[in-house]
Amino acid sequence: MEIKDRIALYFTLISTSMLFAVLCTVYFTFMKFLEADFFERLTDRTMVTAKLYLEADEISRDALNTVRHKYLQKLNSEVIRIYDKKDRATFIGDTAQYWTSATIDAVRKKGRLKYTDGQRQVVGIYYKDNQGDFVILASADDQGSHNRLDKLLKIMIFVFILISLIVLLLSRWIAKKMLKPLKKFMLEVKQASAQNMEFRVEENNNKDEINLIAQSFNHLMEELEQAFILQKTFVANASHELRTPVTRIMMTAELALSKERDQTAYQKVIASMLEDAEKMEHIITGLVALAKMDLDLINSQLVPIKLDDLLSKIQTEWKSQKNLNLKITYQNPIDPKPEILANAILLQIALDNIISNAFKFSDNQQVSVVIEATENDLLIHITDNGMGIATEEQENIFKPFYTRAKTHGHKGEGMGLYMAQKIIGLLKGEITTTNPKQGGCTFTVKLSKL
């Protein structure tokens, strides 16, 4: 059963139960009221009977006529008896013994007696007169009240069924309207997939449970997207960053085994391989730290580093490994060796990714790196000699898996600049891009000074 049907059913059951209780209360209250009213009328009959038959000799004819007009009204199946002290019916022409002696004695003991005998109601009073002590009993069938109660019962049953149907239909309509955002949410959720991790459901301004579910789902999708991107990022960067030292180790080992060498040569080969292995270990440590995306872990690995030493190392590696010219200049000679708080491995990966992108789109022409020192920050301007980046594309180049490489005849997975921005963000820095007037493109990395 669907939720809207269950809500409609529960609401209908609760509403109809309350309605049933109210109708029953009204019915039984009305029934008791009619019963009490008829008892009062029977009591009046007994009093009239006493006035007419026992005290008629003590009142005038005018008074007797007044009593008759006031009280006398023939009741349905009415039976009245006056019993003397010997339990004999008297005064009234019908002298048949209608009630038992036990009932007559009960009236004498209690003074007044009211009870129901089937559909008939009975009233008895003990009346003392100068002619003796008498018991007057009267009974009648309140057929009018029974008819009214039957009509009332039929009306209540009809109203109960009608209102139940109306409540059921209205509750279904209300439940459907209330759950409409949930149905919309369910249809939107079906669009989420591994190929559509950036999907988010629509949120509204209502502070209801469905909106909270939508917010939680979007938060979950953000985490899943980050985890998904992180997985691909780790694989892409691991293969990209580890390929060079692994290749160097293999080439060095093959070269060493190609012929017999002296001990010194072997020591140099082993030292070179050890250096590359240590570099791999540092790269793996940095990639794992980035993969965890644990800010506390990253902060615990931040240490003061000299930016000029790091850039000199990067410059040497690009020159020795790929014979590419990386020009580094300092705009402010006052602070030639600035220090920053960073993770050297991660920062090198970020700068290498930007520099690699610059060489790629400038056909391996010279790339310039300018260090500009301000009062609180260091600005690293990396400028290439390529075609530049269109303004409408500048917002997309830092998105994961977005690449312009294939359109320009290059290879790329669209992860380099994303990784660079992610790392710079973890180091509490900023990265922006502009197109200089002289051509090319400039990436500016902003980091805080110590």
C-alpha positions as CSV (number, residue, x, y, z in Angstrom):
1,M,0.0,0.0,0.0
2,E,1.3,3.4,-0.9
3,I,2.1,6.0,1.7
4,K,-0.7,8.3,0.6
5,D,-3.2,5.5,0.8
6,R,-2.0,4.6,4.3
7,I,-2.2,8.2,5.4
8,A,-5.7,8.5,4.0
9,L,-6.8,5.3,5.7
10,Y,-5.4,6.2,9.1
11,F,-6.8,9.7,8.9
12,T,-10.2,8.3,7.9
13,L,-10.2,5.7,10.7
14,I,-9.3,8.3,13.3
15,S,-11.9,10.8,12.0
16,T,-14.7,8.3,11.6
17,S,-14.0,6.9,15.1
18,M,-14.3,10.3,16.6
19,L,-17.4,11.0,14.5
20,F,-18.9,7.6,15.6
21,A,-18.2,8.5,19.3
22,V,-19.9,11.9,18.9
23,L,-22.9,10.4,17.1
24,C,-23.3,7.7,19.7
25,T,-23.0,10.3,22.5
26,V,-25.7,12.4,20.9
27,Y,-28.0,9.5,20.2
28,F,-27.8,8.1,23.8
29,T,-28.1,11.5,25.3
30,F,-31.2,12.2,23.3
31,M,-32.6,8.8,24.1
32,K,-32.1,9.4,27.8
33,F,-33.6,12.9,27.5
34,L,-36.7,11.5,25.9
35,E,-36.9,8.7,28.4
36,A,-36.7,11.2,31.3
37,D,-39.2,13.4,29.7
38,F,-41.7,10.6,29.3
39,F,-41.1,9.6,32.9
40,E,-42.0,13.1,33.9
41,R,-45.1,12.9,31.9
42,L,-46.1,9.6,33.5
43,T,-45.4,11.1,36.9
44,D,-47.7,14.0,36.0
45,R,-50.4,11.4,35.0
46,T,-50.1,9.8,38.4
47,M,-50.5,13.2,40.1
48,V,-53.5,14.1,37.9
49,T,-55.0,10.8,38.7
50,A,-54.6,11.5,42.5
51,K,-56.1,14.9,42.1
52,L,-59.1,13.7,40.1
53,Y,-60.0,10.6,42.0
54,L,-58.7,11.1,45.5
55,E,-59.1,14.9,46.1
56,A,-61.9,15.7,43.8
57,D,-64.2,16.1,46.7
58,E,-62.0,18.8,48.2
59,I,-61.7,21.2,45.2
60,S,-64.2,23.2,43.3
61,R,-65.5,22.3,39.9
62,D,-63.6,25.1,38.2
63,A,-60.4,23.9,39.8
64,L,-61.0,20.4,38.6
65,N,-61.6,21.6,35.0
66,T,-58.3,23.6,35.2
67,V,-56.5,20.4,36.3
68,R,-58.0,18.4,33.5
69,H,-57.1,20.9,30.8
70,K,-53.6,21.2,32.1
71,Y,-52.6,17.6,32.6
72,L,-54.9,15.3,30.8
73,Q,-53.4,14.0,27.5
74,K,-54.0,10.4,26.4
75,L,-50.7,8.5,26.2
76,N,-50.1,5.6,23.9
77,S,-51.2,2.2,25.5
78,E,-51.7,4.0,28.8
79,V,-52.6,2.0,31.9
80,I,-53.3,3.6,35.3
81,R,-54.2,1.8,38.5
82,I,-54.9,3.0,42.0
83,Y,-54.4,0.4,44.7
84,D,-55.6,0.6,48.3
85,K,-53.8,-0.8,51.4
86,K,-55.0,-4.4,50.5
87,D,-53.4,-4.1,47.0
88,R,-56.9,-4.0,45.3
89,A,-57.5,-1.8,42.3
90,T,-60.1,0.8,43.1
91,F,-61.8,4.1,42.0
92,I,-61.0,3.4,38.2
93,G,-63.6,1.3,36.4
94,D,-61.0,-1.3,35.4
95,T,-60.4,-3.3,38.5
96,A,-58.1,-5.9,37.0
97,Q,-55.0,-6.6,38.9
98,Y,-52.3,-5.2,36.5
99,W,-49.2,-5.1,38.8
100,T,-48.1,-7.6,41.3
101,S,-48.1,-7.1,45.0
102,A,-44.3,-7.1,45.0
103,T,-44.3,-4.0,42.7
104,I,-47.0,-2.3,44.8
105,D,-45.0,-2.9,48.0
106,A,-41.8,-1.6,46.4
107,V,-43.7,1.7,45.7
108,R,-44.9,1.9,49.3
109,K,-41.3,1.4,50.6
110,K,-39.6,3.8,48.2
111,G,-42.3,6.4,47.9
112,R,-41.6,6.8,44.2
113,L,-40.7,4.2,41.6
114,K,-39.5,4.4,38.0
115,Y,-38.5,1.6,35.8
116,T,-38.7,0.3,32.2
117,D,-40.7,-2.9,31.3
118,G,-39.7,-3.8,27.7
119,Q,-40.8,-0.8,25.6
120,R,-43.1,0.4,28.3
121,Q,-42.2,2.9,31.0
122,V,-43.7,2.6,34.5
123,V,-44.1,5.2,37.3
124,G,-45.5,4.6,40.7
125,I,-46.1,7.0,43.6
126,Y,-47.3,6.4,47.2
127,Y,-50.1,8.9,47.9
128,K,-51.6,9.6,51.4
129,D,-55.1,10.9,51.5
130,N,-57.9,11.4,54.1
131,Q,-59.6,8.4,52.5
132,G,-56.5,6.2,53.1
133,D,-53.1,5.5,51.8
134,F,-53.0,4.6,48.1
135,V,-50.4,3.4,45.5
136,I,-50.9,4.9,42.0
137,L,-49.1,3.2,39.1
138,A,-49.1,4.3,35.5
139,S,-47.4,2.9,32.4
140,A,-47.4,3.7,28.7
141,D,-45.5,3.0,25.5
142,D,-43.6,6.1,24.3
143,Q,-44.1,5.2,20.6
144,G,-43.5,8.8,19.5
145,S,-40.0,8.8,21.1
146,H,-39.2,5.4,19.6
147,N,-40.2,6.7,16.1
148,R,-38.0,9.8,16.6
149,L,-35.1,7.7,17.7
150,D,-35.4,5.4,14.7
151,K,-35.4,8.4,12.4
152,L,-32.5,9.9,14.2
153,L,-30.6,6.6,14.0
154,K,-31.2,6.4,10.2
155,I,-30.1,10.0,9.7
156,M,-27.0,9.4,11.8
157,I,-26.1,6.3,9.8
158,F,-26.5,8.2,6.5
159,V,-24.5,11.1,7.8
160,F,-21.8,8.8,9.2
161,I,-21.4,7.0,5.8
162,L,-21.5,10.2,3.8
163,I,-19.0,12.0,6.0
164,S,-16.7,8.9,6.0
165,L,-16.6,8.8,2.2
166,I,-16.0,12.6,2.1
167,V,-13.2,12.3,4.7
168,L,-11.6,9.4,2.8
169,L,-11.7,11.3,-0.5
170,L,-10.4,14.5,1.1
171,S,-7.7,12.7,3.0
172,R,-6.5,11.0,-0.2
173,W,-6.4,14.4,-1.9
174,I,-4.6,16.0,0.9
175,A,-2.1,13.2,1.3
176,K,-1.4,13.2,-2.5
177,K,-0.9,17.0,-2.3
178,M,1.3,16.7,0.8
179,L,3.4,13.9,-0.8
180,K,3.7,15.6,-4.2
181,P,7.2,17.0,-3.3
182,L,8.2,13.5,-2.1
183,K,7.1,12.0,-5.4
184,K,9.0,14.7,-7.3
185,F,12.0,14.0,-5.1
186,M,11.8,10.3,-5.9
187,L,11.6,11.0,-9.7
188,E,14.6,13.3,-9.4
189,V,16.6,10.7,-7.4
190,K,16.2,8.2,-10.2
191,Q,18.3,10.5,-12.4
192,A,21.4,10.1,-10.1
193,S,24.0,7.6,-11.4
194,A,27.7,7.0,-11.6
195,Q,27.7,9.0,-14.9
196,N,25.8,11.9,-13.4
197,M,27.5,12.5,-10.0
198,E,27.0,16.3,-10.2
199,F,23.2,15.8,-10.1
200,R,21.4,17.6,-7.2
201,V,17.7,17.5,-6.3
202,E,15.8,20.7,-6.1
203,E,15.5,22.3,-2.6
204,N,12.9,24.7,-1.6
205,N,12.5,27.2,1.3
206,N,10.1,25.1,3.3
207,K,11.4,23.8,6.5
208,D,9.7,20.5,6.3
209,E,10.9,16.9,6.4
210,I,11.0,16.5,2.6
211,N,13.2,19.5,2.2
212,L,15.5,18.1,4.9
213,I,15.7,14.8,3.1
214,A,16.5,16.7,-0.1
215,Q,19.3,18.6,1.7
216,S,20.7,15.4,3.2
217,F,20.6,13.7,-0.2
218,N,22.4,16.6,-1.9
219,H,25.0,16.5,0.9
220,L,25.4,12.8,0.3
221,M,25.8,13.3,-3.4
222,E,28.4,15.9,-2.8
223,E,30.4,13.5,-0.6
224,L,29.9,10.7,-3.2
225,E,31.0,13.0,-6.0
226,Q,34.1,14.0,-4.1
227,A,34.8,10.4,-3.3
228,F,34.3,9.4,-6.9
229,I,36.4,12.2,-8.2
230,L,39.0,11.5,-5.6
231,Q,39.3,7.9,-6.7
232,K,39.8,8.8,-10.3
233,T,42.1,11.6,-9.3
234,F,44.3,9.3,-7.2
235,V,44.5,6.8,-10.1
236,A,45.2,9.5,-12.7
237,N,47.8,11.3,-10.5
238,A,49.4,8.1,-9.3
239,S,50.0,6.9,-12.9
240,H,51.1,10.4,-13.9
241,E,53.4,11.1,-11.0
242,L,54.9,7.7,-10.5
243,R,55.6,6.9,-14.2
244,T,58.7,9.1,-14.4
245,P,60.6,7.7,-11.3
246,V,59.6,4.1,-12.2
247,T,60.8,4.6,-15.7
248,R,64.1,6.1,-14.4
249,I,64.6,3.2,-12.0
250,M,64.1,0.7,-14.8
251,M,66.4,2.5,-17.2
252,T,69.0,2.8,-14.5
253,A,68.8,-0.8,-13.6
254,E,68.9,-2.0,-17.2
255,L,71.9,0.3,-17.9
256,A,73.7,-1.1,-14.9
257,L,73.1,-4.7,-15.9
258,S,74.1,-4.1,-19.5
259,K,77.8,-4.8,-18.7
260,E,80.2,-5.4,-15.9
261,R,81.0,-2.3,-13.8
262,D,83.2,-1.6,-10.8
263,Q,81.9,-1.2,-7.3
264,T,81.9,2.6,-7.4
265,A,79.6,2.6,-10.5
266,Y,77.3,0.2,-8.9
267,Q,77.1,2.3,-5.8
268,K,76.2,5.3,-7.9
269,V,73.5,3.4,-9.7
270,I,72.1,2.1,-6.4
271,A,72.2,5.7,-4.9
272,S,70.3,7.0,-8.0
273,M,67.7,4.3,-7.7
274,L,67.4,4.9,-3.9
275,E,66.9,8.6,-4.6
276,D,64.1,7.8,-7.1
277,A,62.6,5.4,-4.7
278,E,62.6,8.0,-2.0
279,K,60.9,10.4,-4.4
280,M,58.3,7.8,-5.2
281,E,57.7,7.4,-1.5
282,H,57.2,11.1,-1.0
283,I,54.8,11.2,-4.0
284,I,52.8,8.3,-2.7
285,T,52.6,10.0,0.8
286,G,51.4,13.2,-0.8
287,L,48.8,11.4,-3.0
288,V,47.5,9.4,-0.1
289,A,47.2,12.5,2.0
290,L,45.3,14.2,-0.8
291,A,43.1,11.2,-1.3
292,K,42.0,11.2,2.3
293,M,41.1,14.9,2.0
294,D,41.6,15.2,5.7
295,L,42.4,18.8,6.5
296,D,43.8,17.9,9.9
297,L,46.2,15.4,8.3
298,I,47.2,18.0,5.7
299,N,47.8,20.7,8.4
300,S,49.9,18.3,10.4
301,Q,52.2,17.9,7.4
302,L,52.6,21.6,6.7
303,V,56.1,22.8,7.3
304,P,58.0,26.0,6.5
305,I,59.6,25.7,3.1
306,K,61.8,28.0,1.0
307,L,59.9,28.7,-2.2
308,D,63.0,29.5,-4.3
309,D,64.5,26.1,-3.4
310,L,61.3,24.3,-4.5
311,L,61.1,26.3,-7.7
312,S,64.8,25.6,-8.5
313,K,64.2,21.9,-8.0
314,I,61.2,22.0,-10.3
315,Q,63.2,24.0,-12.9
316,T,66.0,21.4,-12.8
317,E,63.7,18.5,-13.2
318,W,61.9,20.0,-16.2
319,K,65.3,20.8,-17.8
320,S,66.9,17.4,-17.1
321,Q,64.0,15.1,-17.8
322,K,62.3,16.8,-20.7
323,N,64.8,19.5,-21.8
324,L,62.2,22.2,-21.3
325,N,63.0,25.8,-20.4
326,L,61.4,27.1,-17.3
327,K,62.4,30.7,-16.5
328,I,62.2,31.9,-12.9
329,T,62.5,35.5,-11.9
330,Y,61.8,37.5,-8.7
331,Q,59.9,40.7,-9.0
332,N,60.9,42.0,-5.6
333,P,64.6,41.4,-4.8
334,I,64.1,42.6,-1.2
335,D,62.9,39.1,-0.3
336,P,64.7,36.7,-2.6
337,K,64.1,33.6,-0.5
338,P,60.6,33.9,0.9
339,E,59.2,31.1,3.1
340,I,55.7,29.7,3.2
341,L,53.9,27.1,5.3
342,A,53.0,24.3,3.0
343,N,53.4,20.6,2.1
344,A,56.3,20.5,-0.3
345,I,55.3,17.3,-2.1
346,L,51.7,18.5,-2.7
347,L,52.8,22.1,-3.7
348,Q,55.3,20.6,-6.2
349,I,52.5,18.4,-7.7
350,A,50.2,21.5,-8.0
351,L,52.9,23.7,-9.6
352,D,54.1,20.8,-11.9
353,N,50.5,20.4,-13.1
354,I,50.2,24.1,-13.9
355,I,53.6,24.2,-15.6
356,S,52.9,21.0,-17.5
357,N,49.6,22.5,-18.8
358,A,51.6,25.7,-19.8
359,F,54.2,23.7,-21.8
360,K,51.5,21.5,-23.4
361,F,49.4,24.4,-24.8
362,S,52.5,26.5,-25.9
363,D,54.0,23.6,-27.8
364,N,56.9,23.3,-25.3
365,Q,58.0,26.9,-25.6
366,Q,59.5,28.7,-22.7
367,V,57.3,29.1,-19.6
368,S,58.0,32.1,-17.3
369,V,57.5,31.9,-13.5
370,V,57.5,35.3,-11.7
371,I,57.5,35.5,-7.9
372,E,55.9,38.6,-6.6
373,A,56.0,39.4,-2.8
374,T,53.4,41.5,-1.2
375,E,53.1,42.5,2.5
376,N,51.3,39.3,3.5
377,D,51.3,37.0,0.5
378,L,53.4,35.5,-2.3
379,L,52.1,35.5,-5.8
380,I,53.5,32.9,-8.3
381,H,52.7,34.0,-11.9
382,I,53.1,31.2,-14.4
383,T,52.9,32.5,-18.0
384,D,53.0,30.5,-21.2
385,N,53.2,31.5,-24.9
386,G,50.1,29.6,-26.1
387,M,46.7,30.7,-27.4
388,G,45.3,31.7,-24.1
389,I,42.0,30.6,-22.6
390,A,38.7,32.0,-23.7
391,T,36.7,33.9,-21.0
392,E,33.8,31.5,-21.2
393,E,36.1,28.5,-20.6
394,Q,38.0,30.0,-17.6
395,E,35.2,28.9,-15.2
396,N,35.4,25.3,-16.4
397,I,39.1,24.6,-16.6
398,F,39.3,23.8,-12.8
399,K,36.4,21.3,-13.0
400,P,37.4,17.6,-12.8
401,F,37.7,15.8,-16.1
402,Y,37.2,19.0,-18.1
403,T,40.0,19.2,-20.8
404,R,40.7,21.2,-23.9
405,A,43.7,18.9,-24.8
406,K,41.9,16.8,-27.4
407,T,40.6,19.8,-29.3
408,H,44.2,21.0,-29.6
409,G,45.7,17.6,-30.4
410,H,47.1,16.9,-27.0
411,K,46.6,14.1,-24.5
412,G,45.0,14.8,-21.1
413,E,42.4,13.6,-18.6
414,G,41.3,16.9,-17.3
415,M,42.6,16.3,-13.8
416,G,45.8,18.4,-13.6
417,L,44.3,21.8,-13.0
418,Y,41.6,20.4,-10.8
419,M,44.3,18.8,-8.6
420,A,46.2,22.0,-8.6
421,Q,43.3,24.0,-7.4
422,K,42.4,21.4,-4.8
423,I,45.9,21.4,-3.4
424,I,46.2,25.2,-3.3
425,G,42.8,25.3,-1.5
426,L,44.1,22.8,1.1
427,L,47.1,25.1,1.6
428,K,44.7,28.0,2.2
429,G,45.7,29.7,-1.1
430,E,44.0,30.8,-4.2
431,I,44.6,30.2,-7.9
432,T,43.3,32.4,-10.8
433,T,43.9,32.8,-14.5
434,T,44.1,35.7,-16.9
435,N,45.1,36.4,-20.5
436,P,47.9,38.9,-20.8
437,K,47.8,41.5,-23.6
438,Q,50.9,40.1,-25.2
439,G,49.3,36.7,-25.6
440,G,49.4,33.3,-23.8
441,C,47.8,32.7,-20.4
442,T,48.9,33.4,-16.9
443,F,48.0,31.3,-13.8
444,T,48.5,33.1,-10.5
445,V,48.9,31.1,-7.3
446,K,48.5,33.1,-4.1
447,L,50.0,31.8,-0.9
448,S,50.4,33.3,2.5
449,K,53.8,34.2,3.8
450,L,55.1,33.1,7.2
